[in-house]
Amino acid sequence: MPAGPQLLLLTLGAVALLLLLILWVRLHAFLALLLTSMALGLACGMAPAKLLKSIQNGFGEALGFIAVVVALGAMIGRFIEHSGGGRALAERLLATFGEKRAVWAVLCASFLIGLPLFFEVGFVILAPLAISLTRTTGRSLLYFGLPIACALTVTHAMVPPHPAPAAAAQLFAADLGRVILHGIAISVPMTLSGVVYAMWISRRIHLPVPDYAKEAPAAAVENPPSPWIVAILLVLPVLLIFGGTVYPAMGFFGHPFTALTVTTLAAMYVFGVRRGLSRDQMGKLATDCLGPMGSLLAIMGGGGAFKQVIVDSGVGPYAGKLLVEANISPLVLAYLVACAMRIAQGSATVAIITAAGIVAPLVKEIPGYTPEMLVLAICAGGTILSHVNDAGFWIVNQMFGMTVPQSLRSWTVMKVITSLVGITIILVVQSLIAN
């Protein structure tokens, strides 16, 4: 085996290779992670049999827990989406808050809907509401649209069962219930900071209704479910997990597996059986939503394999010792690594999972830092600076009919602000805990 400094240089070279494979060769992130893991292990002098076993163990450990969480979360979101429940909840909140406070209505709706739904799905559901409000009030589309995008993208990056934070929690062996609760708590001020910026920038960039939306808006789903039922089911898994955290007697129902299973069955009954869907139709909905999960799960497993090779090669313990001696906050390190990965390759999911795989073995032995806070620091870093290499950038750009400079001034700057607010809160909380 090479000496400690050489191991560290080899790891940095492996990260550079990973970025090269993703950005220049255009390999899928899963294959890039797998090849990089093999290259790092062989370069560090690991025996081939031990290296392959390390990759297998890391892949299996990463997916053994998280595959269940991600799959159940995807099912819940699909049934809510299909029923029209997300739109119904948003419209009820609009009616309750009134036109003058409509921005807070769409914000609340986006935050709740963002807990189970992927950013892209939630955005497609709620963007027509922002367009409708723009048509009615004459305000800039950014005034209503950017808060929707902000709430959805923050919860997507910070709150399990979304794939990236859930995978990071697994790689750090963090308590998923605490990550959910802490993630929601930090997401609130992050989102509010984005809304404040949205109100400011909307007075400087007036976006009219996009050309494609100047015709009559699409009709909503007929007979959508009660918004109250939708809201209850959205927060049910959080309540069950919170109950299991506070009351050990509820441990079984508070486990994420049980909490999400109960919520999935409730969603299938309320949004499926009671709405007249056949067994075949419900089975198809579940199957359709699980199809896209294959790529995400492969990336998560690849991140786990990379992490395990870093540990088994000896890089992790050595780097952790250096960090302790250098007195560098592992939260700052985690945040900066995630920022670098996000800026370089665009995808928040890939950035968070990859950064977690790199950082987890490096900070494992450093006392005084909970794995939950480290996970949230990585998630905050992974959501920064969405620009032209990010699919989310182009979704917002096209749906709102913006130019690229307008998207950079609004969406991109908003992402930077929310990320910085998130890591600031995390560092403040950590300092209070330490004292």
N, C-alpha and C positions, 0 to 999 in steps of 0.2 A: 504493500500500500504506500502511496506517496505521503510525504509529510503534510502537516496541517496547512501551511500556507499554500502548498501546491493543490491540496484538495479544494481550498476556497477559490483559487484561480480557475480550476477545472469546472467548478459549479457556475461561476460567472460566465465561463465560456459556454456551458450548457444552456444557460438562459439566453445568451446571444444566439446560439444555434436554434433554439426554440423559436425566437422571434424571426430569424431568417427563414425557417421552414414555413412559418405561418404567413409572413408578409411578402416574401420574395418568391419562394417556391409555390406558395398558395396551397400548401397541404392542409387538409382538415386538421383542426386543433387536436383531435384525439390521436391521429396518426403521428402528428408532430410531437406530442407529449410522449408517446410510446417510443419513438425513435430516439428522442433526447434522453429518456430514462436509460435506454440500452447503451447509448454512447457514453453517458456519464459513468455508469457502472463499470464498463470495460476500461474507460480511461483511468478510473480510480483503482484498478487492479482487482476488482471483484471477480471471483470465479464464475464462469458462465452459468453453471447450475444454480449457484447462490443468487446471481443477478436475476435470473428468470423467476426464481422462487420469491424474491423480494418484490418483483413487479406483480406477480400473482397475488401475493398477500396484500400489497397496497391497493390494488384494484378491488379486490374482494372486500377489504375493510371499508373502503370508501363507499361502496354501493350497498353493502349489507343492510344498512339502516336507511340511507337516503333515498334509495329507489322506491321504497314503500311510501315515504312522505311525499315525494314529488308526484308519484302516480295518483295518490289519493287527492292531493291538492288540484291536480289537473282535472280530475273527474268532477270535483265540486264546481270548479270554475266553468266547465263545459255545460253542465246542466243549468247553471244560473244564466249563462249567456244565451243558451237555446230558448229558454223560457221567456226571455225579455225582462227578466227580473232586474238586471242592472239598470236598464233604461227606466223601468217603472220606479225604482228607488230614487233615481236622480230627479225625475219629474215630480215626485211627491215632495222631495226636499225643496225644489224650486217653488212649488205652490206654498209651502210652509214659510219659507224665508221671504218670499216676495221678490219683485224685480229689482228693487234697490239693493237688496243683499244677495242677489243671485250668485255673485262670485263665491260667497261662502257656502251656498247650497251645492254648487257644482264641486267645490273643494271637498266638502264632507262626503258627497257621493263618490268622488274619485278615490278618496282615501279608503273608504270601506270596500269599494269594488276592487281596488288595487291589492287588497290582502290576499284573495285567492286567484285573481286573474292576471295573466301575463300582461306586460305593458302594452304590447301591440294589440291584444284583444280588447282590453279595457279602453284603449285610445280610440279604436274604431267604433266602439259602442257609444262613447261619450262625446267625441268630436262633433257629431251633428247637433248636440245640444248647444255647444259653444257657438256654432254657426247660426243656429236659430236665435239665440240671444243677441248675437251681433246684428242680425237682420232686423230685430225688433227695436233695439236700443240705439243703433247707430255707432256704438263704441267700436274701438279697435278689437279685432278678433283675438289679439293677444291678451286682452283684459280678462276674457273668459277661458280662452284656450290654453294659455300657458299654465295657470293653476291646475287645470286638469292633467296636463302632461307632467307637471311637477310632482303631484301627489302619486300618480301611477308609477313614475320612474323611481321615486324614492322608496316606496314600499317594495317595488320589484327587486331593488338592490339590497335592502336592509332587513326585510322580514321574511323568515321561513313561513310556509313551505315553498317559497320561491327557490328555484334550483341553486342559485349561487350562494346565498347566505346559508341555506341548509347544508350544502356541500362543505362550505367553510367550517360550519359548526362541527360537522363530522370529522374533518381533518384535524381540528384542534381538540377533539374530544370534549367539546363544550356541551353544557346542558341546553337542549333545544328549547325547552320551555322558557328558560331565562333569556335566551337569545331572542325569542319571539317578543317577550314582554319588553325587554330593554330596546329591541329594535323599533317597536312601535313608539315607545316613549321618545326616542331620539328622532324618529321620523317626523314627529309633530313639529318641533321647532325648525327642522330642516325644510319641511314643506312650507311653513309660514314664511321663512326667509325668501323662498322662491316666489311666493305670492306677493310679498312686498315689492320685489324686483319687477314682477309682472305688471303690477299697477304703475310702477314708475316708467318702465320701458314702453308700455302701451300708450302713454301720452307723447311719446317721441317717435314711435313707429305706428302709423295708422294702417292697419290691415283691414281691407273691406272683405265682404263675403267672397270666397273664391269663385272663379267663373263656373267651375263644375257644379257648384251648389246654389246657383242663382235660380234654378228651377225649384219647383215645390219639393219640400223635404220628403224623404222616404217615410212611408207609414210604419208605425211601431207595430210590434207583435200584438195580435188580437188577444184580448183577455189575459193580460200579463198577471203574474201572481201578486199578492199583497206585498207592498213595499216593507211592511213590518216583518213579514215572514222572511223576506230576503235579508233584512238587516239582522234578524235573530240568527239565521243560519251562517251569515258571514262572521259573526263574532262568537258563535258556539264553540268552535275548536279552541279559540283563545281563552274562553271562560273555563272550559274543561281543563286545559293545561294549567291555567292559573290556579284552579281549585286543587289540582294534584300537587302543585308546588307549595301551596299554603297548608293544605290538609293532607298529611301522608295517608290517611285512610282512603282517600280518593286516588291513590297512586295508580291503580289499574286504569281508571277512566281518564286520568290526567296524563297518561303516557301519550305522546304524539300519535303512535299507531292507533290506539283506541279512540282518541279524540277525533282524529280525522276519519276513521272508519265510521264512527257514529254519525258524523256530519255528512259523510258521503251517502250513507243509507238514507238519512233524512232528506237530503237533496234529491235523491233518486225518487223517493216517494212523493215529496211535495211538488217537484218540478217535472216529474215523469209520470208516475202512476196516477196521481190526482188530475193530471192534465190529459189523460187518455192515451198516453204513449204505450205501445205494445212492448212486450219483452224484447222483441227483435230490434225495435227502434231504440230502446234504452241501451241495449248491448252495442248497437252501432255507434251511439254517441260516446260511450265509454271507450270503444276501440279507436274511434277517430281521434280522440284527444290524446290517447297513449302513443299513437304513431310518431308524432314529432318528438316525443320524449326520448326516443332511442339515441339520437345524436347527442342530446344534453347529458344523458346518463353515461355515454361513452366518454365524453369529455371529463365528467366528474371522476370516472374510474381512472382515466389517464392522469389526472391531477393527483389522485391518491397513489398511483404507481410512482410518479415522479418524487413525491414526498418520501415514500418508503425507501427509494434508492438513496436519496440524500441522507436519510437516517442511517441506513445499513452500511453506507460507504464510509461513514465516520465524519462527514462534513458537518452534519447537524450539531453534534456535541462540541466540536472544535469552534464553530462559529458562535455558538451560544456562550462558550467560555470567553471569547473575545468581546462579545457584547457586554457581558457582565463587567469585565475589566475596563472597558471603555466608557461605561456608564451611559450608554445610549438608550433612550427609551424604546423598548420594543414596539410600543404603539406607533411611534413616529416612523420606525423602520417599516412596520407592516403597512402603514398608510402610504409611504413613499413608493414601496415596491408595487403596490396595487395601482397607484397613480401612473407609474411608468408603464406597466403592462396595459392599462386602459388607453393611455395616449398613443402607445405604439401600435396596438392592433385593433382597437375600436370596440370590441365586444365587452360589455361589463361582466357578463357571465364568465367568459373565458378569463378575463383579467382577475376576477375575484377568486376563482377556483385555482388558477395557476399561482397567484400570489400566496394563497393559503398553503399550497403544496410546497412552495419555496420557504415561506417564513415559519410554518409550524415546527419543523424540526430544529430550526435555529434558535427559537425562543423557549423551547420546551423546559429547559432547566433554570430559567430566570425566575426568581421568586418575586412575589408582590404584584403579579399581574394575572387576572383571571382570564381563562380562555375566552369567555364571553366578550370581554372588552377588546381582546385582540381580534376576534372575529368581526366585531362592529367597526374597528379601525380599518380593517381590510375592505369591508363593504363600503365604507365612506370613501376610501380612496378609489375603489373600482367604479364609482359612479361619477367621477370627475370628467370634465372636458370632453363632452361628446362633440365630435367634429366629422369631417367628410368621410372618415373610414368607418363610421358607425351607422348601422342600418337604421337605428332609431332617429338619427339626425335627418335622414332622408324621408322617413315616414312623417315626421312633424313638418318638414319642409314642404312636402307635396300636399298633405292634407290641409295645411293652412295657406297654400299658394304663395309661399315666401320665396324671395331670392336667397342665394347663398349668404351674402353679407347680412341680410336681415335675420337669417337663422343663426348665424354666428353671434350677432349682437343680442339676440333674445334667448333662444334655447341654450346655446353653448355657455353663455355667461351665467345664466340661471343655474346650470349644472355645476359650474365652478363654485358659485356662492353656496349652494346647498351642501356641497362636499366639504367646503371649508368650515361651515357652521357645524356640520356633523363631527368632524375631528376635533374642533375646538371644545365642543360639549364633552366629548369622550375624554379629552385630556384634563378638563376641569374636574369631571367626576372622578377620574383616576387620582388626581392630586388630593381631593377631599377624602377618598378612601385611604390613601397612603398616610394622611395626617390623622 
